Amino acid sequence: MTMNNEFYTIISEEVAYRVEAEGDRMILRDPALDPVRQASQIWELLDMGISALVVAPVDADSLADVLTEARDRGKGHCGRYRYRR
């Protein structure tokens, strides 16, 4: 949600450690609690051709379209937010 929160900083560091240990690269975006910005950042990541997507939603309802697109592009989904059309 925002990297000003120590919880998200710690989670990010741990995920980055594991990703890099597997020889992959993590791309991090901070939406700064702005749901419109977060959706835009996810669209940008999808257009970059990412292989996986992990999201801590600012507002899950505002991400329905972009997360549906991520699923349709084969990025899958996990957790409590599942969008179906």
Phi and psi restraints in degrees (value plus and minus 20) as a CYANA .aco file:
   2 THR   PHI    -174.3  -134.3
   2 THR   PSI     118.0   158.0
   3 MET   PHI     -97.2   -57.2
   3 MET   PSI     -17.0    23.0
   4 ASN   PHI     -97.7   -57.7
   4 ASN   PSI     -32.0     8.0
   5 ASN   PHI    -114.0   -74.0
   5 ASN   PSI     101.1   141.1
   6 GLU   PHI     -77.8   -37.8
   6 GLU   PSI     -53.2   -13.2
   7 PHE   PHI     -76.6   -36.6
   7 PHE   PSI     -69.3   -29.3
   8 TYR   PHI     -89.2   -49.2
   8 TYR   PSI     -51.0   -11.0
   9 THR   PHI     -85.4   -45.4
   9 THR   PSI     -65.1   -25.1
  10 ILE   PHI     -85.5   -45.5
  10 ILE   PSI     -65.7   -25.7
  11 ILE   PHI     -79.3   -39.3
  11 ILE   PSI     -65.3   -25.3
  12 SER   PHI     -79.9   -39.9
  12 SER   PSI     -64.3   -24.3
  13 GLU   PHI     -82.5   -42.5
  13 GLU   PSI     -62.3   -22.3
  14 GLU   PHI     -88.0   -48.0
  14 GLU   PSI     -61.7   -21.7
  15 VAL   PHI     -84.6   -44.6
  15 VAL   PSI     -65.0   -25.0
  16 ALA   PHI     -79.5   -39.5
  16 ALA   PSI     -60.9   -20.9
  17 TYR   PHI     -78.6   -38.6
  17 TYR   PSI     -67.0   -27.0
  18 ARG   PHI     -89.3   -49.3
  18 ARG   PSI     -62.2   -22.2
  19 VAL   PHI     -79.9   -39.9
  19 VAL   PSI     -67.9   -27.9
  20 GLU   PHI     -87.3   -47.3
  20 GLU   PSI     -53.2   -13.2
  21 ALA   PHI     -83.0   -43.0
  21 ALA   PSI     -46.7    -6.7
  22 GLU   PHI    -108.5   -68.5
  22 GLU   PSI     -19.0    21.0
  23 GLY   PHI      63.8   103.8
  23 GLY   PSI      -5.4    34.6
  24 ASP   PHI    -124.0   -84.0
  24 ASP   PSI    -199.9  -159.9
  25 ARG   PHI    -146.8  -106.8
  25 ARG   PSI     116.0   156.0
  26 MET   PHI    -122.1   -82.1
  26 MET   PSI     115.7   155.7
  27 ILE   PHI    -132.9   -92.9
  27 ILE   PSI     100.0   140.0
  28 LEU   PHI    -129.3   -89.3
  28 LEU   PSI     116.9   156.9
  29 ARG   PHI    -147.1  -107.1
  29 ARG   PSI     120.3   160.3
  30 ASP   PHI    -132.3   -92.3
  30 ASP   PSI      89.6   129.6
  31 PRO   PHI     -97.2   -57.2
  31 PRO   PSI     -27.3    12.7
  32 ALA   PHI      33.2    73.2
  32 ALA   PSI      22.0    62.0
  33 LEU   PHI      44.8    84.8
  33 LEU   PSI       0.2    40.2
  34 ASP   PHI    -127.6   -87.6
  34 ASP   PSI      88.1   128.1
  35 PRO   PHI     -84.1   -44.1
  35 PRO   PSI     -52.6   -12.6
  36 VAL   PHI     -87.9   -47.9
  36 VAL   PSI     -63.9   -23.9
  37 ARG   PHI     -81.9   -41.9
  37 ARG   PSI     -60.9   -20.9
  38 GLN   PHI     -83.0   -43.0
  38 GLN   PSI     -64.7   -24.7
  39 ALA   PHI     -80.6   -40.6
  39 ALA   PSI     -63.0   -23.0
  40 SER   PHI     -82.0   -42.0
  40 SER   PSI     -61.6   -21.6
  41 GLN   PHI     -84.0   -44.0
  41 GLN   PSI     -59.2   -19.2
  42 ILE   PHI     -87.0   -47.0
  42 ILE   PSI     -62.6   -22.6
  43 TRP   PHI     -77.0   -37.0
  43 TRP   PSI     -64.4   -24.4
  44 GLU   PHI     -80.0   -40.0
  44 GLU   PSI     -64.3   -24.3
  45 LEU   PHI     -83.8   -43.8
  45 LEU   PSI     -61.4   -21.4
  46 LEU   PHI     -81.5   -41.5
  46 LEU   PSI     -62.1   -22.1
  47 ASP   PHI     -86.6   -46.6
  47 ASP   PSI     -44.0    -4.0
  48 MET   PHI     -95.5   -55.5
  48 MET   PSI     -34.7     5.3
  49 GLY   PHI      66.5   106.5
  49 GLY   PSI      10.7    50.7
  50 ILE   PHI     -75.8   -35.8
  50 ILE   PSI     136.5   176.5
  51 SER   PHI    -119.2   -79.2
  51 SER   PSI     -35.9     4.1
  52 ALA   PHI    -172.0  -132.0
  52 ALA   PSI     136.0   176.0
  53 LEU   PHI    -157.0  -117.0
  53 LEU   PSI     107.9   147.9
  54 VAL   PHI    -141.6  -101.6
  54 VAL   PSI     108.4   148.4
  55 VAL   PHI    -151.8  -111.8
  55 VAL   PSI     113.9   153.9
  56 ALA   PHI    -127.5   -87.5
  56 ALA   PSI      77.5   117.5
  57 PRO   PHI     -87.9   -47.9
  57 PRO   PSI     115.7   155.7
  58 VAL   PHI     -89.4   -49.4
  58 VAL   PSI     -66.6   -26.6
  59 ASP   PHI    -165.4  -125.4
  59 ASP   PSI      81.6   121.6
  60 ALA   PHI     -76.5   -36.5
  60 ALA   PSI     -58.6   -18.6
  61 ASP   PHI     -82.3   -42.3
  61 ASP   PSI     -53.0   -13.0
  62 SER   PHI     -95.0   -55.0
  62 SER   PSI     -30.6     9.4
  63 LEU   PHI    -121.0   -81.0
  63 LEU   PSI     -14.9    25.1
  64 ALA   PHI     -72.9   -32.9
  64 ALA   PSI     -69.9   -29.9
  65 ASP   PHI     -84.5   -44.5
  65 ASP   PSI     -67.3   -27.3
  66 VAL   PHI     -90.6   -50.6
  66 VAL   PSI     -54.6   -14.6
  67 LEU   PHI     -93.0   -53.0
  67 LEU   PSI     -51.7   -11.7
  68 THR   PHI     -84.4   -44.4
  68 THR   PSI     -63.0   -23.0
  69 GLU   PHI     -82.8   -42.8
  69 GLU   PSI     -61.1   -21.1
  70 ALA   PHI     -80.3   -40.3
  70 ALA   PSI     -63.8   -23.8
  71 ARG   PHI     -82.4   -42.4
  71 ARG   PSI     -64.0   -24.0
  72 ASP   PHI     -85.1   -45.1
  72 ASP   PSI     -46.6    -6.6
  73 ARG   PHI    -106.6   -66.6
  73 ARG   PSI     -14.6    25.4
  74 GLY   PHI      66.3   106.3
  74 GLY   PSI      -1.4    38.6
  75 LYS   PHI    -104.9   -64.9
  75 LYS   PSI     -29.2    10.8
  76 GLY   PHI      46.1    86.1
  76 GLY   PSI    -193.2  -153.2
  77 HIS   PHI    -180.6  -140.6
  77 HIS   PSI     137.3   177.3
  78 CYS   PHI    -169.8  -129.8
  78 CYS   PSI     132.2   172.2
  79 GLY   PHI      80.2   120.2
  79 GLY   PSI    -182.6  -142.6
  80 ARG   PHI    -105.5   -65.5
  80 ARG   PSI     -36.2     3.8
  81 TYR   PHI    -115.4   -75.4
  81 TYR   PSI      85.8   125.8
  82 ARG   PHI    -146.9  -106.9
  82 ARG   PSI     105.9   145.9
  83 TYR   PHI    -130.5   -90.5
  83 TYR   PSI     107.3   147.3
  84 ARG   PHI    -149.2  -109.2
  84 ARG   PSI     125.4   165.4
